[in-house]
Amino acid sequence: MSDVVLRASRFLFLVGNVTVLFYFALTSTFYLFLMMSAALDLRRAYLRDHGELLARFLSSEFLPTITVLVPAHDEAPTIENSVRSLLTLSYPQLEIVVVDDGSADATLDTLVTAFELRPVPLPFDALIPSTPVETVYRSYRHPNLLVGAKTNGGKADALNAALCLAGGDLVCAVDADTIIDVEALQRLVLPFIGSDDAIASGATIRVANGCRVRDGRVIEDRLPHSFLAVLQAVEYLRCFLFGRVGWNRIGGNLVISGAFGLFRRDALVQAGGYARTVGEDVELVVRLRRRRREQGLPAGVHFVPDPIAWTEVPENLRTLASQRERWHRGLTDTLWRHRTMMFNPRYGVLGVFVFPVFLGVEWLAPVAEAVGILSLPAGLALHAVNIPFALTLLLVSIGFSALLSTLAVLLEEITYSRYRRRRDRVVLLAGALVENLGYRQLTVFWRLRGIANQLRGKTHWGTMPRRGFTPARRS
């Protein structure tokens, strides 16, 4: 290699590394801001939870009516527990609509037997296009439970069908493998009562693997036996307890988990319901906020940390890889669909700040990390790496990420403290410390694959095998 080429290569390597270093400095500063913002909001929410007046208010019969929408496809191992959990929710005016989306397993048979379903002549009003519901069942034992049976059309199609059957002022979209805490809806509805701008609110999602379940209710919070699932439990704490909470102060929440979210039904219908895309949950929130802003209407999306829903997470690398690849494909698709919002002052802080941050921090992060990882051997080959500096930078990067995860675990401990066993606390802290030693690098690869697959036009949703929840023995 000639001296000119060598010098040019070293210069390009230096510019690339300075760019990556600057990127990580900016993102780290932003994450610290989110953490401080989340800590303040969590303290306020924690103090609010202990008010007697709030408890009486949340039991009022004048709260808005809510319909829970449950799309179900091949959910036989978990569907009974999930629906029982919904039926025991503490909310005055509650309707539950389950739509079996052409399951190939015993999902529908399980529902029919467990809840004594009977066909009813209920007309299907197609407010939003979807595969028609062929049969509607009502529970003999629980009149507020409706079940629709239809041919397979995908999750978004099933949600749209459920939305057409719904009668509530608000609709709550949940996954069929979700177990919701008994008072979760009472707390999730608060933004709609305390604010005139609310169109949606989201809640905390936690890992159900390992928890003890009885009659559709989590009666003891426990960490999973699989350390892979423990690492996901750490991720969920970090994502929800400071990521989503931190965005509240600047009105920047663009994501409400498909596992548990509450929406104004009329706003959802006017927006055309759920789009048939691999990331239907994030795309819906962005579209709702965009259209409301274009119409000059309020478009508040709030995150409430204390309502909790429990969901089963993958316990093998293959399923987890498919899930994370799908999530990043969904983000890529949403950012592209709504790209005209980028830096557009018409959408206020949403277009000028929030959307660019989601592109630069959420979407670009795996690309930047991959560049940082792959540049090391290139730098060594060019003799352009100061090894002590590179090792120091690597340790600082790993240490900062571990610090964020550890702080998320500590936030959980000093606020809600759901894990009572000392062993669980120790394992959770260990997961926060070692998460960046291999696991994070795997997620980088999976997210990069998601970007590549989206660019190649892949639209498959994938499958999520269910093991079911751990039943608790009766004493």
HELIX and SHEET records of a PDB file:
HELIX    1   1 ASP A    3  ARG A   48  1                                  46    
HELIX    2   2 GLU A   52  LEU A   58  1                                   7    
HELIX    3   3 ALA A   76  LEU A   87  1                                  12    
HELIX    4   4 THR A  107  PHE A  115  1                                   9    
HELIX    5   5 LYS A  155  LEU A  165  1                                  11    
HELIX    6   6 ALA A  184  LEU A  188  1                                   5    
HELIX    7   7 LEU A  190  GLY A  194  1                                   5    
HELIX    8   8 PHE A  227  ARG A  238  1                                  12    
HELIX    9   9 CYS A  239  ARG A  244  3                                   6    
HELIX   10  10 VAL A  245  ASN A  248  1                                   4    
HELIX   11  11 ARG A  265  GLN A  270  1                                   6    
HELIX   12  12 GLU A  280  GLU A  294  1                                  15    
HELIX   13  13 LEU A  317  ARG A  337  1                                  21    
HELIX   14  14 ARG A  339  MET A  341  5                                   3    
HELIX   15  15 PRO A  345  TYR A  347  5                                   3    
HELIX   16  16 VAL A  349  VAL A  349  1                                   1    
HELIX   17  17 LEU A  350  VAL A  354  3                                   5    
HELIX   18  18 PHE A  355  VAL A  357  1                                   3    
HELIX   19  19 PHE A  358  TRP A  363  3                                   6    
HELIX   20  20 ALA A  365  ALA A  381  1                                  17    
HELIX   21  21 ILE A  387  ILE A  414  1                                  28    
HELIX   22  22 ARG A  422  VAL A  434  1                                  13    
HELIX   23  23 TYR A  439  LEU A  455  1                                  17    
SHEET    1   A10 LEU A 117  PRO A 119  0                                        
SHEET    2   A10 VAL A 133  SER A 139 -1                                        
SHEET    3   A10 LEU A 145  LYS A 150 -1                                        
SHEET    4   A10 LEU A  94  ASP A 101  1                                        
SHEET    5   A10 ILE A  66  ALA A  72  1                                        
SHEET    6   A10 LEU A 170  VAL A 174  1                                        
SHEET    7   A10 PHE A 260  ARG A 264 -1                                        
SHEET    8   A10 ALA A 198  VAL A 207 -1                                        
SHEET    9   A10 GLY A 300  THR A 311  1                                        
SHEET   10   A10 THR A 178  ILE A 180 -1                                        
SHEET    1   B 3 ARG A 217  GLU A 220  0                                        
SHEET    2   B 3 ARG A 212  ARG A 214 -1                                        
SHEET    3   B 3 THR A 470  PRO A 471  1                                        
END                                                                             
